[in-house]
Amino acid sequence: MAKVNKGIVSPVIKANQGFVFHAGGQNFKMTGSHIEKTANVSEDFKSLVKANELFTITNEGISFYYDYNNKKTISKVEESSLVNFDKLVGLNEKIEFLKANIKSYKVSGKTNAVSEIESELAVLESEKAGVLAKSVTVKFSYSITENKFYAGNVELAYSNGLPLAESLLAAAYIRYEDKALINLFEFASKNYNHYNILEFISESKDGDVRVLAMRAENNMFVYRINEATKIEKFTKLLADAAIEYVAENTGADITPMVEDILESYKERRTAKLEKIQLMYEMIAFLKDQKGRLSEANRMLPDIKAADQLLNSEIARITEELNDLQNEELLNKDDGYVDAELSVESEDLPIGTKVKVDALEFTGKGKSDILTVFLNDEPVRVEKNKLQISAGDSI
């Protein structure tokens, strides 16, 4: 079974009454119970998305690895290469300290001390050359708790007036061409509070196929993309249909993210059936009492009154029962409209009336299969066999 990823990180920016986010290489907008694809995003949002692709963003901050010798970002890192950077920093500090001492001793005429320091410098420079001959990696990081930037374990001198890139260039940590990269790193760090884990999304993959299952209140939306062919599909589905769709495409099980939706519908249906059963029992009881009255003298005023009361109650409960049986669990408030079969489908004859999700109907292709409801029970029917009722519009 494919693994479900629940830890998708994305910039989240307010947009009118909703917000925009990025997942699966696509920008989306959520407004209440609705999710849609969108291209209407700001340049700042695009920059934050790019930063999310280049850097590692966690609850501790932002970081990335940089090849010190070849001056480029890298993803695979050996621990020894990080240690080498710490060694290099230590050696540079010692070398700079000794060079400063040489100048001081030369001025004061301490030639013997200068010779000793020069010998020590030669040893350190040799050690430095040995370190540089190996792989050296810098971990650039931003700590959200400290609000500080680091290169390895070295805190970087930083002020709001001087771009971070200038400090790194001065320390020879980066090449000039990577200023834009560091500027993006600094921008993302300053806007760290815009990054969030998208708890309402489950992501799964099978080969080149990636599927996002997204929940907005009690509605489910799925986005599927084949990363090799770039063919994509985005649609709204019922909870059970979303479970089936994800399982068919990636083998993943997203049941946990919609269990409450499924349970809510089951509870509503169970409550309705229990109430119907109770009404049948009440009618049966009243009819039994009416039968007993038939053995009494109907000319007596009390018997007449009791008989009329029983008839009245039986009629009232029967009317309520009919209303309840005709009451629909899914209506326009839930996003459902009336439809009927225009073509026979398996055991369902032409003219069978069903309830269909309006958004799913409009978003599906003609040959796609929809989950519709017949007498509150879900059934699967091809879209091209359904006709929306004349009284409803989508």
PyMOL commands that set and color helices and strands:
alter all, ss='L'
color gray80, all
select helices_A, chain A and resi 43-54+79-108+111-132+164-170+176-190+192-194+239-250+255-257+259-293+301-326+332-334+358-363+383-385
alter helices_A, ss='H'
color red, helices_A
select strands_A, chain A and resi 9-11+13-15+18-23+26-31+34-37+56-58+61-67+72-74+137-143+148-151+154-155+195-197+201-206+209-216+219-226+232-237+336-341+353-357+369-374+377-382+386-388
alter strands_A, ss='S'
color yellow, strands_A
deselect
rebuild
show_as cartoon
